């Protein structure tokens, strides 16, 4: 076949002449590109072409946020979407799992299931941010996190119970950031691996102390 010709005799596209350059990238790169999109937009890429049909299922990050990536998503608007999304996505490994939602009645049961899904997919970074006037209360029986892969955790807008901040089952955890949350029912923050702890605008119990047991802590900001 003569150089510069396609199978049907049409001139072959030059590297800089346009075409689907993004679609020509390897799957591994597209999985990372999709990880920066809000989950709603990442799923919509399935209609671009046959090759894109399942690419979103292997994105290295899953971000449940507002459509502009900056504002939180209304919880009631995304609840069913996320439940279906996790079922369809399967167990592809994750690097980052982020939930940024708002509402006056955020269902902590759903949040707990979503977080458990993230840990089952070996997420290394977990960001759980609740925005609004009403914080999300963890029930007394809600268990502590357990993951051999989590290295970075960010929480916002939570009322912790006495067990949730026991990170003894997260042996490689390095960074924890907590903002606009309540430690009124939390007696202890513990981790043998934790290096950096940052707590901003928190409410503590005036009649008892929340003890921090982190013997390898290198940086503490309150």
SVG drawing of the C-alpha trace seen along z (x, -y; Angstrom):
<svg xmlns="http://www.w3.org/2000/svg" viewBox="-33 -27 41 33">
<polyline fill="none" stroke="black" stroke-width="0.4" points="0.0,0.0 1.5,-3.4 2.7,-5.6 0.2,-8.2 -2.8,-6.2 -5.5,-4.5 -7.0,-1.2 -9.7,-2.9 -7.2,-5.2 -8.0,-8.3 -5.0,-10.3 -3.9,-9.2 -4.4,-11.8 -1.3,-13.6 -0.4,-13.5 -1.3,-17.2 -4.4,-17.3 -7.0,-16.6 -9.1,-13.4 -9.8,-11.6 -6.5,-12.2 -7.8,-11.6 -9.4,-8.3 -6.1,-7.2 -4.5,-7.3 -3.9,-4.0 -6.6,-2.8 -4.4,-3.3 -4.1,-7.0 -7.8,-7.4 -8.6,-5.7 -6.6,-8.4 -8.1,-11.3 -11.6,-10.1 -10.7,-10.1 -10.5,-13.9 -14.1,-14.2 -17.2,-14.3 -18.7,-10.8 -21.8,-12.0 -19.6,-13.3 -17.3,-10.3 -20.3,-7.9 -21.6,-10.1 -18.5,-9.4 -19.9,-5.9 -21.9,-7.4 -18.9,-8.8 -18.0,-5.6 -18.0,-1.8 -14.5,-1.9 -15.6,-4.3 -18.5,-2.1 -16.8,-0.7 -13.7,-2.9 -15.4,-4.8 -15.7,-1.6 -11.9,-1.4 -11.2,-5.1 -8.6,-5.3 -10.7,-7.9 -14.4,-8.3 -15.6,-11.7 -19.2,-12.3 -19.3,-16.1 -21.3,-18.9 -21.3,-19.2 -18.7,-22.0 -16.3,-19.9 -16.2,-22.7 -19.6,-22.7 -21.1,-19.8 -23.8,-17.6 -27.3,-17.6 -27.4,-14.3 -31.0,-13.5 -30.2,-14.1 -27.2,-11.8 -28.2,-9.1 -29.8,-6.7 -27.3,-7.5 -24.3,-6.6 -26.0,-3.4 -26.5,-2.2 -23.0,-3.4 -21.3,-1.3 -23.2,1.8 -22.4,1.3 -18.8,0.4 -17.8,3.6 -14.7,4.0 -12.1,2.2 -9.3,0.8 -9.5,-2.8 -6.8,-5.3 -9.1,-8.1 -12.7,-8.1 -14.3,-11.5 -17.8,-12.3 -18.8,-15.9 -22.6,-16.3 -25.0,-18.7 -28.4,-18.5 -30.4,-18.7 -31.0,-14.9 -27.9,-13.1 -28.4,-9.4 -25.4,-8.1 -26.3,-4.5 -25.6,-5.3 -22.4,-7.1 -21.2,-4.1 -22.0,-1.7 -20.2,-4.0 -17.1,-4.2 -17.1,-0.5 -17.1,-0.1 -14.1,-2.4 -12.1,-0.3 -13.1,2.9 -11.7,1.4 -8.4,0.6 -8.7,-3.2 -5.7,-5.0 -7.3,-8.4 -10.7,-8.9 -12.5,-12.3 -15.9,-12.5 -17.2,-16.0 -20.7,-16.9 -21.9,-20.5 -24.9,-22.2 -26.4,-23.2 -27.1,-19.7 -24.0,-17.5 -24.0,-13.8 -24.2,-11.7 -22.4,-8.4 -24.4,-5.9 -22.9,-4.4 -22.6,-1.0 -20.9,-2.3 -17.5,-0.5 -14.1,-2.0 -12.4,-2.1 -10.5,0.9 -8.1,0.8 -4.6,2.0 -4.4,-0.6 -5.7,-4.0 -2.9,-6.5 -4.9,-9.8 -8.2,-10.7 -10.3,-13.9 -13.5,-14.3 -15.9,-17.3 -19.2,-17.8 -19.3,-14.6 -20.3,-13.9 -18.0,-11.0 -18.8,-8.2 -16.3,-6.7 -15.1,-4.0 -14.8,-5.6 -11.5,-7.4 -9.7,-4.2 -7.4,-3.8 -5.6,-0.7 -6.9,1.3 -5.4,-1.2 -1.8,-0.3 -0.4,-2.6 -2.4,-5.7 -0.2,-8.8 -2.4,-11.9 -5.8,-12.8 -7.6,-16.1 -10.8,-16.9 -12.9,-20.0 -16.1,-21.4 -16.8,-18.2 -17.8,-17.2 -15.8,-15.1 -18.4,-15.4 -18.8,-11.6 -15.3,-10.7 -12.9,-9.8 -9.9,-8.8 -8.1,-9.3 -5.6,-6.5 -3.2,-5.4 0.3,-3.8 1.2,-4.9 -0.2,-8.4 2.3,-11.2 0.2,-14.3 -3.1,-15.3 -5.0,-18.5 -8.2,-19.4 -9.9,-22.7 -13.1,-24.3 -14.0,-21.3 -16.3,-21.0 -15.0,-19.1 -16.7,-17.9 -16.0,-20.3 -16.5,-17.7 -14.1,-15.1 -11.0,-14.9 -10.5,-13.5 -7.1,-11.8 -4.8,-11.5 -2.7,-8.4 -0.3,-8.6 3.2,-7.8 4.7,-8.4 3.0,-11.8 5.3,-14.3 2.9,-17.2 -0.2,-18.3 -2.4,-21.3 -5.4,-22.2"/>
</svg>
